Amino acid sequence: MASLISHILFTMQFLQMCEDFKDVVEDECPACQLKTRSEAICLNDHCDWMLFVSPDELHPATLPWMERISERVK
């Protein structure tokens, strides 16, 4: 149960971060860097990004992308 709660809380925090920094992020996909992200998935047919690829496993592009966003907002 803790992993489901962690999954939900992280997703909520991720979506809130995207909302808070929408002037910087603008629906940018962490993997393909196109403006094709819709909430926690990418709508680009050639991209495999989704926030969680399996329970408790973030897509590998997510954390580096969040670090780049953090650098942009400083």
C-alpha positions as MATLAB code, in Angstrom:
seq = 'MASLISHILFTMQFLQMCEDFKDVVEDECPACQLKTRSEAICLNDHCDWMLFVSPDELHPATLPWMERISERVK';
ca = [
       0.000    0.000    0.000;
       2.852    2.400    0.725;
       4.105    2.150   -2.864;
       0.662    3.036   -4.240;
       0.456    6.024   -1.915;
       3.995    7.089   -2.890;
       3.103    6.708   -6.564;
      -0.017    8.858   -6.205;
       1.722   11.522   -4.116;
       4.678   11.794   -6.498;
       2.341   12.049   -9.482;
       0.403   14.822   -7.759;
       3.634   16.653   -6.921;
       4.928   16.231  -10.480;
       1.715   17.628  -11.956;
       1.740   20.517   -9.471;
       5.361   21.296  -10.404;
       4.396   21.343  -14.074;
       1.501   23.682  -13.295;
       3.662   25.951  -11.125;
       6.325   26.234  -13.830;
       4.105   26.092  -16.915;
       5.815   29.218  -18.283;
       9.070   27.236  -18.336;
       7.789   23.703  -18.991;
       4.901   24.325  -21.460;
       3.892   20.630  -21.727;
       7.427   19.707  -22.713;
       8.033   15.960  -22.776;
      11.006   14.832  -20.660;
      12.100   12.282  -23.269;
      11.545   13.851  -26.707;
      11.540   17.511  -25.496;
       8.583   18.321  -27.762;
       5.461   20.039  -26.469;
       3.586   16.751  -26.550;
       3.290   15.906  -22.855;
      -0.245   15.537  -21.592;
      -0.266   15.236  -17.817;
       1.945   12.201  -17.123;
       2.253   10.726  -20.642;
       3.622   11.850  -24.003;
       1.229   11.977  -26.945;
       4.017   11.738  -29.540;
       3.614    8.372  -31.302;
       7.403    8.027  -31.552;
       8.040    8.587  -27.845;
       7.689    6.091  -25.004;
       7.651    8.561  -22.104;
       5.211    8.140  -19.267;
       5.908    9.277  -15.728;
       5.944    5.757  -14.281;
       6.955    2.868  -16.530;
       5.958    0.444  -13.777;
       4.958    0.876  -10.127;
       7.691    2.762   -8.284;
       9.842    3.057  -11.431;
      10.100    6.458  -13.082;
      10.907    6.725  -16.768;
      14.703    7.222  -17.005;
      14.286   10.617  -18.708;
      12.189   12.076  -15.876;
      14.735   12.932  -13.175;
      17.346   14.468  -15.535;
      14.541   16.536  -17.099;
      13.422   17.734  -13.651;
      17.018   18.721  -12.877;
      17.179   20.742  -16.130;
      13.899   22.458  -15.231;
      15.298   23.247  -11.789;
      18.349   24.880  -13.402;
      16.118   26.932  -15.729;
      14.032   28.352  -12.897;
      17.030   29.444  -10.799;
];
